[in-house]
């Protein structure tokens, strides 16, 4: 499933050019012409990243981001301010409200695309670390008596995997290298390697061949 990006800008040409560029890069894009509409779309689509102008009718970008950040579940949501308001005080206010990157207009679509990809990769790495630590905390220790009992099945139980881990595992089973997996999922090879390492740890396997065999034995891939 592609990652969703919300683009809010009162200029139609800007909205469409950004939307077309990001859709061509493989993202799902939703568009809003003001902060009020954007706030409604956040609740409806739960985007993975926001690109927003500041000067917009009905609700400006500052107020839009302020209301987004009031939701504890959205405090890590990446936000890019894309605006002609480049005064130092404007930038400071933007960062204080919780934006991650402040890009001035006019801008290059390639630079915006690089920033989007970097922020999404960082967010996914943070989520991976959080899930990994949560699993470690909630994992039940095995008693010494239980460890001496013979197992009734030659298979270890299948681990709990995230949707993105399932996607990486499926492409690994197809024999794709990290670079091609990254292209398919719009992630860098470094991020893919992080997912692979996480999968090896969760499945207690030593290499990709063992990982794929484990996945097939436990019906984690078709």
N, C-alpha and C positions, 0 to 999 in steps of 0.2 A: 504494500500500500504506500503510495507516495506521501511525502511529508507535506503538510499544509502551511501555506504562507498567506498572511493577511496583508494587503497593501491598501493604505488609506491616503488619499490625496485628492484635493478638490479639482485638480487639473486633469481633464479627461485624457489628454495626450500622454501625460506622465503615467497615469494609472495603466493605460493600455500598453505602453511600451515596456514598462516593468513587468506587467502581467504576462505579455507574450514572451519576453526573454526568460522569465523564470519557468514558465510552462514548457518552453523548449528544452530547458535544463532538466525536466522531469518532475517538477514540483506541481502540486495542486494549489491553485491561486484563487483567492476570493478577494473581491474589490469593494471598497467603500469610498464615498466622496466626502465624508465628514466623520468626526470623532464619534458622534452619536450612533450613526449606522455601524461604524466599526465596532463599537462596544457590543451591539446586538449580535454581530457576526462572530465575535469572540465567544460569546455564550453558545452560539449555535454550532460552530465548526471546531472549536477548541484548537486553534492553529498552533503549530510548533514554533513560529517566529512571526514577528510583526515588523513591517516597514511602514513608517508613517511620516507624513508632513506635519509641520507645526501649525501654520496658519491655514485654518479651515473654518467654514461656517458651522453654526449650531454648537459645535464643541471642538475646541482646538486640540492639537496633539498633546500639549502639556496636560490638560485635564483628562484626556482619554487615557494616557499612560498612568496618570495618578490613580484613576479609578481601577485600571487593570491591576496595578500593584497592591490595591487594597485586598484583593483576593489572595489568601495565603497560597493557594494552589498554583498561582500564576507568577509568583515572585521570581522564579528562575526562567520564565519565558523570555527569550532573547528579543530585544527591541532595538530597531535601527531608526534614528531620526534622520530623515532625508529632507533638507530644508535650505532655503535661501537665507534664513536667519543665522548668520555665522558670527555675530558679536560674542565676545568672550562671556559676557553675562548670560546670554542665551544658552551657550554651550554648558556653562556651569549649572544652570537651572535644569537643563535636560539630564545631565548626569545625576544631579541630586534627586530627580524624580525616578531614576532607575533605568535610563536608556543605556545600552551597552556600547553602541557606536554612533557617532554624530558625523554624518556625511554631508558636505555642503553641495548645494546646487550651483552651477551645473555639475553633473556627475557622469561617470562612465559606467555603462551597464556591466562591463566585465569586472570592474572593481566591486560594484555592488554584489555581483554573483560570488566573488571570492569571499567577501565579508559574510554573506549568508551561509555559505558552505562551512566556513570556519566556526561560526557561532553554533550551527547545528551539530557539528562534530563535537564541539566542546560540551554542549548540553547532553548529548548521548553518552559521552564518556563519564560525565558526572552521574547520570542516571545508572550507568552500569556499575560504577563504584558503590553507589548507594544501595542498589539491589544486592550486590555481592556481600556487602557488610551486613545487610539485613538478614540474608540467608545464614551467614556465619553466626549471628546472634541467636537466631531462632532454631538453629540446628540442635537436635537432641543428642547428647553424648551417648555413646554405646558403652554399656557396662562391661566390665571385664568378664563376668559370668556369661553374658550373652555372646561376647566375642568368641568364646570357646565352643559354642554350639555349632554344629555343622549346618550349613545353609541348605534349604530345601530346594533352591533354584540356582542354576549356574549363572543367571543374569542378575546384575545389580539393578536396583530400581531406576527407572528413567527419571532424570532430574527435571526440575521445573525450568523451562526456558522462556525467555521473552519472545515477543513476535519478531523482533529484529534478529535475535539469535537463531530462530527457526529459519529465517530468510538466508542468513549467512550459511547455516548448516546445509540447507537445500542446494545452494550454489556450490558449496564445497563438494557435495556428493556428485554434482555434475562434472567435477574435475576442473573447475575454473580457478585460476590463480588469484591472488589478492587484488591485483590491478583490475582484472575484469570484474571481480565481485564488487569492487569499489565503484566502477563505472555503472554497474547495474543498479546499485543502491545509493549512488550519489554521495559516496563517502571516500575518504582517502585510504590508500593502502595501509597507512599506519593505524587508522581506526579499525580497519578490518582485522589486522593482526591482533589488536586488543580483543576483539570479539572472539577470534580463534583461540587465543590464550585462555579466555574465560570459559569457552566450551571445553577445552582440554581439561581444565581444572574441575569443572562441574561433572564431567563424565569419567574422571580419573583415568584418562588415556594419555599416551605418551607422544603420539604423532597424529598426523592427519589421516593416515590409513586406518589406524585403530579407531579414531574418532568416527570416520565414515562407517566402519563395520559396526561400532556400537550403535550408531543412529539407525542402521538398517535392522539390526537385531531387535531394537526396541521400537521399530516402526515410527521413528521420528521423521523419516523421509520416505517418499514413495519409491 
